[in-house]
Amino acid sequence: MIGQEASVGRVLGIVPARAGSQGLPGKNTRMLAGRPMVAWTLEACRQATVLDQVVVSTDDEAVAEIAADMGFAPPFRRPDHLSGPDASVIDAIEHALTTLGGRWDYVVLLQPTSPLRLGSDIDGAVRLCHETGAPSVIGVSPVLKPQTFYGRMTPDGTFRPNVPEPDEPVVINGAVYVGRPEVLLERRGFQGEGALGWVMPPERGWDVDTAFDFMICEALWPHVRGEAAAPLDSVRR
């Protein structure tokens, strides 16, 4: 329930959902498991306990209607300069903070292209940021195969394996970003010195940018949501 957890300070959730998408047009409102994809991010916001308020930043009337129907209203209508393919998500966050006003201890960016994240991921990432004093926390997942499977192709077609490192790499999954507003706006991003990672299994951090991504997300859905006949151990080898 939004606002139930007050011990971490005031937390603002921002769902950025612009209309344009080059990889998968209309992806934010594409139907997934009976609901528009953006609705699942809003549902995760409802499940989270640390969020005091959630705003939807959009230039898409369909997204605005979905958010309003779910009780997340009124959406913040993006100006034209924040609505194109080159629009910066940090500029959208700054616009939302300026429009809303007030004091916020943490901003949580929740992209609708990560519909399999849970409310507990939002809570965990915010609490990690709060308890450690970190400037930001970024959702990450292990890469899908061990690092010994990865390499580079040279111009002549030769495969050269990467040099193994002591630790396995992770990838930013796009599912949850937490930042302290003053640090976030100064750095113009969530990455930087002191940023921590909130580790999520690859299936919960699945990011949808293409039709292929969406098909995989549909296949993962019943397993992540506990609706499959058998549990999914992991999508990672």
N, C-alpha and C positions, 0 to 999 in steps of 0.2 A: 504494500500500500504506500502511495506517495506520501513522504513526510513522516512515516512512522518512526524512522531512526533519526534521532536528533543529535546524537553524541558526536557526530563527525563535523558538525557545523552546517552551514547553509549550502545546499547542493542544487545546482541547476542542470537539468538535462536538456540538451539541444539535439533535435532530430533534423538534419539537413536533407531536404528532398526536392532538389530542383527538377524541372520537367525534362530537360534535355538529357539524352544518353546516347552516346555514339555506339557503344558495344551492344546494348540491348534496349532498343527504344521502348519507353513506357514501363521500364522494369520495376519502378517503385509501386505501381498499381497492378502489376501482373499477378494473376491469381496463383496462390500457393496454398495447398491444403485447405481450400475453400475460402480463403481470405486474401485481400490484396497484400502483397509482400510487406509494405510499410506498416500494416496493421500488426504484424508480429513483433516489430521493434517497439511499437507503442504498448503492446501487451507485456513485453519484458519490462518496460518502464513501470507498468502497474504492479508487476510482481516484485520489483525492487523495493527495498525498505529505506534507502538512503536519500532518495530524490524528494526535494521539497516542492519543486515545480518542473514541469516539462513544457517546452515550447517547440513547435514545428516551424522550421524556416523553409518556406517554399514559394515558388512562383507557379505552382500547378494547382488548378482549381479542383481536380479530382483528388489530389492528396489533401487539400484543405477540407474538402467535404468528408473524407474518411476520418481525418483527425477530429473534426467537429462532431461527427456521429459517435465517436468513441469518447467524447467528453474532453478532448484536448483542444480547447478553443479559447480565444481566437488564434489561428495560426499567424505567424509573422510573415507578411507578404514581402518577398525580396524585391528590392529595386532592380531595374534592368541591368545595371552594371555588376550585379551579383548573381545573375541568372544564366550567363552563357557558359560554354564549355571550359573557358579559361578562368572562371570565377574561383576565387580562393576561399576555402572553407574557413580559414582564420578570419577573413573579412566578414563572412556570414556570421561567425560567432561574435565578432566585435559589434556588428549591426544589432544582433539580438540582445547583447548585454546593454548597449546604449539605449535601445528602444525600451527594454524592460526596466532598466535602472535598478537601484538598490545595491546592497552589498552581498556578494557571494564568495564563499570560501573555496568552492570547487565548481568547475564546469566539466560536464561529462558529455562528450560527443558520441552520439549513437547513430551510426549510418544505417539506413534501412536496407542496405545491400548485405547485411549480416543477420538474416532472420532466425538463425539457429542459436544465437546467444541467449542465455537465460538471465532472469533477474538476479540470480545469485552471482553471476559474473560481474554485473554492474556493482552490486554491493561489495564484492570482494576487491575489485579494483579501487574503489573509493576508499575503503578501509585501509588498504595497503598504503595508499598515498597519505592518508591521515596519520596512521600509526608510525610510519617511518619518517615523516617530514619531507618526503620526496617532492620535487617540484612538479612531477608528472608521472603518470603510469600509462603504459601502452599495452593493449592486448596483443599477445604473441602466441604462436603455436609452433610445435616442432615441425620441421620440414617433412614431407611425406615419405621420403626414403633416407636412409643413413647417408651421411656426407660422402662416404666412399663411392656412392653411385653418381656423384655429380662431377662435372668437368667442363672443359672448354673445347670448342672446335677451332682449329687454326685455319687460315685462309686456304691452305692446300688440302683441307679435308681431314687432317689428323686429329684424333681425339686425344686430349691431354687431361688426365685426371687431376682434380684439385689435390693440393697437399693437405692431408688430414690434420685437423686441429685437436687439441685435448678434449674440447667440449663439442657437443653436437650443436649445430646452428638452429636458430629459430627464425620465423618470418613474422613480420607485422601482419596481423590478420584483418585489421580494420573493424573489429567488432566493438571495441570500447577504448576510448581515450579519456583520461582524467587529467585535468590541469588546474593549477592555481591561476586565477584570471590575470593577476599582475605579471606573473612569469610568462604565461602563455602569450599575452599581447606584446610583451617585450621581445620574446624570442621569435614570434610569428610562427610558432609550431610547438608540437608536443615533445619532439626529440631535443636532446641536448644533455649537458652535464647533469648527472644525478637522476636521470629518468630511469624508472624501474619498469620491468615487464610483468604483466599479469598473465601467467601461463594457462592456456586453454587447450583442450584436445582439438586436433585439426577439424573434426567434424562440427564442433560447436562454433568454431571461428570461420566457417566456410563463407567466402566472399563471392557475391554474384555480380559479375560484370558482363558476362556473355551468355548466349543461349546454352552453351556447353555447361557453364557454371550452374545455370538454373536447373538443368536436367540432373546434375549431380546432387544439388540441394534437394530436389524432390525425392531422390532415392534415399538420401540420408535422413529426411524428415521423420519418418515413423520410428527410426532407431533412436534418434536424439530425443524425441518426445515420448519415448516409452510406449509407442503404439504398435511396434513390430512384434511378430511372434517370437523372435529370438533376439537377445541383446547384441549390440554391435561392440565388439571389443575395442577396435580402433581402425581408423582408415590408414594408419601409418604402418609401414612394413616393419 
